Each structure stands twice: as structure tokens, then as C-alpha cells.
Amino acid sequence: MRIAAGTFWARHGGWCLLTLALSLLAGGWVLKVGLQEGRWPGGGSLCGLVLGTLAGVLFLFETALAAKKTRWLRTARWTLSARTWMQAHLWLGLLTVPLVVLHSGGRLGGPLTLLLVTVYAVVIASGLWGLAMQNLLPRWLIDAVPAETIASQIETLGAQYAHEARRLVALACGPADDVLGLQGGQATRRPQAAGVAALAAPEEIPGMVRSWQRLAPRRPHPARDLPSPVPAPVLVRAVEETIAPYLSGQRVAAGLLDTAQQQAAYFDDLQMRVPPSLRDVVRELQQLCARKREWSIQRRLHFWLHNWLWLHLPLSLVLLVLLAAHVVLALSFG
């Protein structure tokens, strides 16, 4: 959930004041009882039982958010909007902190209570960490990844970019095996890209009516009108050994393309080692790698944006089990 300074009171002011008011009310009640009895009321007192029961009900409500996000209740209007649920999840979850502290009477109790409090503290801390990530990382993502894409499609798009890099070089330099001077018995030939196959298109299709040439201007023929390939083994090797593997998600030796500075240095050097007519191709390859680098940043940010849920969700369920055990033991042994 995003919390913006300019819209904080408009979206969260009511929830914030409600949480503060209930916390002060609970604290005032405990203080009044403590002054009357001369000691801090424990969890077994009327005050402690009421605050503990309220905290337990809020625990159950907090876990109900998982049900709200299912496909059966996600769009149900009678369950209120997702924004309202998230606001309630945030502020009522924070409300449980003073309720639990006041219910405990400042004492942790036995091993079960200690375990319960420890798990509860981790759940609250992971939730606050997730809130911080949801408010910080999207801003960094906008600045660092202008061409953000669907995270689950990054690998597929990277493979397509690797194919495009090979196609560009094959059109400009010719098939890789021919440029490197490899024979069929020395290496396995790669399938030709779609753009290269087009170079072998026939000039005429049998049976085609030829009078259309008088009605429309002649279009360039791929095999006849494209510039002749310029052999450049340096460029072909760069694509096959470094650029295409990087685009397809493989680890490149020495991290040659991991950062913007490394990419700039790598492609500046490559520009100096290829014929001048191929420098535009090098610039296009550099753009493909720059886009892939942005997507790598996006993947890392998405990891930190969602990894807190791996801890928050399972421990929330563990917390409910420990809470049930705590209630049973409290009622059984007083």
C-alpha cells in the first residue's frame, strides 16, 4: 500500500485517529485499574481479558485479508474495496501492538507465551518492512527502469532479444559459421534466422501475373537490393560469446555487461574494432543490452518488493495456531 505525504490525511487520517484513540483508551483503562489496585493488571484480569480478546479478534481479521484476495471475493462489492481492506489491515494490525503489550501486563510468561510474542514481533516487523518496500521501491523502479515490462515475461523477452541480435548480425555480416570460417564437420551450424532465410527468396513465383508492375512501383527485393554483407568476425564472436548469452539470461564471464559503465566501455571498444559501416549495428546491439540491464534491475527490485511475504504469510498462520494454544492453556490453568 502506497502512503504519500500529500494524500496521507485524506486516505489514512480517519484510520490513524481511530487507532490512536483506541490505543489511548486502552492505555487509560489499564492505568486507571493499575492505580486502583496498586499493581499492573495481568492478562487474567477483566481488563487483560478484554484487551486480549480484542487483540485475538483483530488477529483473525488480519488473516481474513488472504480470503479477500481470492478470486471468489476479490471483486465482490459487499466485501468493500481492496483499498479499504488494506487500510484496515495496516492500522488495525498496528493497533494490536498496544493491546498485546497492555494485555501481557509487562510480563512474557512461560515458553509458549515467549514463542507467541516472538512470532508476533516478527510478523509485525515483516509487515512494516513490506510497507516500506512498497513505498520506496516503486519510485526507484520508475527512475531505474523506464521501459518496465511484465516481470514474468522477462526471460521470454530476453530470448527474443538474443534472437534479434543474431538476426541483425546475420543480415549485416552473413551467417555466423560462414564469417568465422567454420565447416560442417568442425562445428554445428545454427539455424538461419527468419531475416536470413528471406535473402534466398525467389525472384518470381511461378504463375504470377506480371502486369502488376505497371500499376505499382517496384519494391526492393531482399536478396538483390539489401547492402552486401560485411564480414566482421569480431562482431560475430561478440554476439555469439557475450551479447546473445547475456540477453538470454546467462552469466557472462567477468560481468562485462552487468552495469551501465561496463556496457558503455564494452561497446565503445567494439565500435573501434568493426568496420565503420557496422557501427549502427553495434549501437542497436547496445540498446538491446541496455534494455536487458534495466529488466535485470526490475527483477531484483521485484524480489525485494515481494520477498517479505514469504515470511509474513506463513508466520501469520503459525501465530494463529500459537494463539489458539495460548487461549486453551489460559482457560485451562488460569
C-alpha angles and dihedrals in degrees: 000000000000118000111194121187093225095054100030098108094040093055105024106019095097094047092046093052092045092052092047093047094049091046092052091045092052091045092049092051093051091046092051093049091045092053091048095049097034094236140065109275112245130222092269094059123096090255092048094047093050094048092044092050091049091050090050092051089051090051089056091047091051092056090048088075088078089060091048090058094055119106091251096058103022094093100025107125095204089065092061125241126310090243091057091049092050092048091050091045091053101044099035088048089055089047090062090065097070091036092055093045092049092044092053093055089223093297129109097204123195132350094280093052091046090052091047092052092046094052090044091052091051091049092052093044093049090049092052090047090053091049090053092048092050090054100041107035100054089058091051090045092056092051098041100038111038090165096052114173138182106299094220091055097054095098093047093048090047090055090050090051090051089053090048091051091053090046093052093050093044091054092047100039106017128249113337096238092052093049093048091046096239121158126214092255094050101051141005111260118233119234111262117255120248091255092054093049088057089064090070094054113135120251094232137025111223112252095017116143109243098199090089089082089072091056102045133033116259113265123218113272111228096223096041108034105038117096115269115262115264111215110231113166091180092059094043092051091047091055096044097042104032119004102046094043090050092050092049091054101259123139111259118216114261090003092269094170104029099107135035091248092051091049092049092050093045096050094041088057091045091051090058094051100050129072113271091247090063098051092094088057090052090052090052090050089050090054091052091051092046090054091048090050090054090051090051089055089048091053092052093048091048089053092056091042093060108020093089089068090066087067101030100054101045093044090050089060091046088051091057091051092049090046091054091049090048092052093048093050093045092052093043100048102020 
